[in-house]
Amino acid sequence: MALSSLFPLGPRRSGMAAPDTLAQRRAAIAAATSPYPRAEGVAISQQSLAHVRCVVATPESGFAGEMIYFHGGRYSLGGPDRMAGFLTHLARRVGCRVIAPAYSLVPEAAYPAALHDAQDVIARFARERLDGAGLVADPQIQS
């Protein structure tokens, strides 16, 4: 069963330019030093899943699985590039490859564009990598 049929979303809609205050806030965040230096032994690369650019942190000694990490930011701030150091620590600590999508941000891409991007990434990941095995959710975070 397709993910989009389990969680139907409204259509993609046109967005608008970000207000100057949001653009300035994004620029300040992008210019700031990351709070996480990159962990040793973890490579950072980029790949595309569906139409979404992703930052990928891969332990150089191998990995036991893969996870998709969606950054916070209220759908309007942040991105995986700024989180690269954190992603390397996460990948090293849990021993898996971490894939972090650069999903669409509002207001340039109107809600629910980020959720469409998330569905597209998960669906492509499942088709390319899981070969019918299914997705596994952490039971501690299920409600």
N, C-alpha and C positions, 0 to 999 in steps of 0.2 A: 504494500500500500504506500502510495506517495506521501511524503511528509506534508506537502501542500494540501492534501485532502484531509489529513488529520488536524491540521492547524491552518484553516483557510484565512487568508489575509485580504484586505482590500486591494484595489488595483494600485499600481505604481502611479504616482502623480508628479506633476511638475513642481519644482521647488522655486526658491527665490534666492537672491543674493543674501549673504550673511550681513547682519548689521555691523557697522564699524566696531562697536564694542566687542562683539563676538570675534571678529577677525583679529582685533588687537589681543584679545585674551588667548586665542589660538597661537598667535605669533609669539607671545611671551612664553607660553608653555613649550613650544617647539624650540625656542632659544635657550631654555633653562637646561642646566646640567641634569642628566638622569640621576635619580637617587640610587640606582643600581648599576654598579660597574659590571661588565660582562664576566660571567663565570668562565674559568679556564676549562678547556676540554669540551666546549660546546660551540659548534659552528652556527653562524647566522646566514641564512640565504633567503631568497624570495622565490615564490612560485605563484601561479594563478590557479585557483579552483573556481570553476565556472568562469565568471567574468570578474571575480574579486581578487585583487592582489593580496597576498598573504606573506607575512614574515614567518620564517620557519627556524626554530632552534633545534638543532640535532646533536645529541651527545656523540662525540667522535669515537667513543669506545663501543658504540652500538646502542640499541634501544629495544625495549621489550614491547612497545606499543606506541600509539599515537593519540594525541588529544587535541581538540580544538578549543582555543581560549578566546573568548570574546571580551575585549577590554570594556571598561566602564566609561562613563562620560556623558550620560543622559542623551545619547545619540547625537550630541552636538560637539563634543570635545574629545580630544585624545586620539590615539591610534597606536598601532602595534610598533611603529618605528621608535617611538619614545619609550616603549615598554621592552625593548630588545634585551636590556640587561636583566630585567626581571624574568623574561622568558628563558634566558640561559640558565638562571638559577633554578627555575621551575623544572626545566628539562633535566638538569643534572640531578636534582633532588629526587624526582620521581622515576628517572630512568626511561623517559619516553621522549619522542619527538613532539614538539609543541608547535601547532599551526595557529597563527593569530591573524584573522582576516582584518583587512582595512575596509570595514563596511562603510556604506554611504552615511554621511552626516547631514543632519538638518541644520539650517533650512534649505541648503542647496538641493538636497534630495528630500522631498517631503515624506513624512511618516506615511506608510510603514516601510520605506525603502530599506532601512537597515535590517528589518526582519526578513524582507525578501532576500537580501544578500545572505543572511544567515541560513535561511532555508536552502538557497542555491549551493552554498558551500557544503553544508551537511549532506545534501543529496549527491553532489559530485563526489565527495569523500566516500560516501557509502558505495557508490557505483564503482569507483576506481580501486578502492583499497579493501573493502570488506568482503567482496565476492559472496554476498548473500549471508554473511555471518551475523549481521545485525549490529545495531549500535548498543553500547552498554552505558547505562547511566549510573551515576553514583547513588546508591540507595540512601545515603545519609542526607542528600539534598532533595530527594523527592518528597512531595507533600502528600 
